Amino acid sequence: MKNGILLFVVLIGIFGISSGFIGNQDKKPWPVPDKDAKVKNPVASDATSLAEGKNLYNLHCKSCHGAKGLGDGSKAAQLKTEPGDFTSANFQSQSDGEIFYKTSEGRDDMPNFKKKLPDADERWSIVNYVRSLKK
């Protein structure tokens, strides 16, 4: 009987980990409305935009997301939700519109940058900069 219970617990654990139920509770989906996901970036990803995006990122984003976008900023451990890894294929596979929406709207620990950075072109420059943070 003990072996049967142990096997059951092990199988539940394996299923829970493989299906994302265990160890992934804070990674809830962040859906973006289709109309926002399809918005094209109006700011060219050139040297000027990347420099502006980097400066804004360092000022507003680095403390949580880290200098290289790995989610390891000085404030990351204090957050209730994991800041994520901007260099990951999963993040980079998002459209510019999705990243812009999330940056603009915020959620949970992530602030709403529409208020902090009311100039949309500045937020688009941040999108351009985080696109450069690839592995």
N, C-alpha and C positions, 0 to 999 in steps of 0.2 A: 504493500500500500504506500509506503514512504517513497519508493522508487517511482510509482505512478504519479504522486503529487509533485515530486521533484521534476519529472519529465514535463508535466503540465506547466509548471512555473517557468521552466527553461523555454518551452515552446511559446508561451505567451510573451516572454521577454524578447525572444528572437523576432516574433511577429511584430511586437510593438516597436522595436528599433527599426526593423526593415520598412515598416509602413509609415514611420515618422511620428507615431503616437508618443514615443518616449524620447526625450532629449531634444524635442523640436517644438515644444508647446508655444514658445514665444515667437515663432515664425509664422504668424497668421498671414493669410493671403492679403495682398494690398491691391485690390482691383482698381483699374483706371477706366473711366468711361471711354468707350470706343472713339467718340468724337475728339477727346483730349489725347488719346494715344496716337491718333493719326495726324496730329498737328506737326507740321514740318518746322524745323529750327530756322528762323529767319536770319540768324546771326552766323556769318561765315566763320568756320573754324580756322582762323588765321592767327598769326603771331600776336596781333593786338588783342583778339578775343581770348586766346589762351592765357596771355599775361594777365588780363583783367580777371578772368575766371580763377586763375591761381591765387591772385591777391584776395579776391572775395572768399574763396574756399579757405584760405589760411586764416582769414578773419572770422568767418562764420561757421565753418564746417570741421576744420581740423581737430578741434578739441574733442569731438566725439568720433569722427570718422578716421582720424589719424593722418599723419603727414603723407602717407602713400595710399590712403583710401582703403586700408585693410580693416577698418573698424576697431582700431586699437588706440584711439585717442586718449588723452589724459582723463577725460570724463566718462569714457565708455563703460567702465566698471560700475559707475553709479547709476546707469540707466536701467530701467525695467525691461527694455527691449534691446536686442542686439542690433548695433548700428549697421551691420552688414559689411560685405567686402566688395568695394567698387571695382576691384580688379577681376572678379570672378566672371566666368563665362555667362552665368545666370544673370548677373546684373547687366553686363555689357550687351546681352541679347535683347534688352528692352529698347523700345523706340525712344528717340529724343523726347517725343511728346509725353511718354510715360514718366521719364525722369523729371522733366519740367513740371508735370502735374504734381508729382510727389514732393518735389522741392518747394513748389508754390503753396500747396495745400497743407502739408505736414500731417502728422498723425501721432498720437501717443507722445513719446518723448521728442519726436521730431517737430521742431517749431514750424509755424506757417511763415514762409519767407515772402509771401505777397505783401505782408505788412512791414517786415524788416527791410526788404529790398523791393520797393514798389516799382522800380524800373525793370520791366520784363526782360529787356536786353541783358541786364546784369545777370539775371537768373539763367538766361540762355547761354551766357558765357560760362557760367558754372557747369552747365550741361556739357559744353564743349571741353572744359578742362577735365571733368571726371571721365569723359570718353578717352582721354589720353593716359589714364591710369590703368593700363592693361598689363597683365603678367607677361 
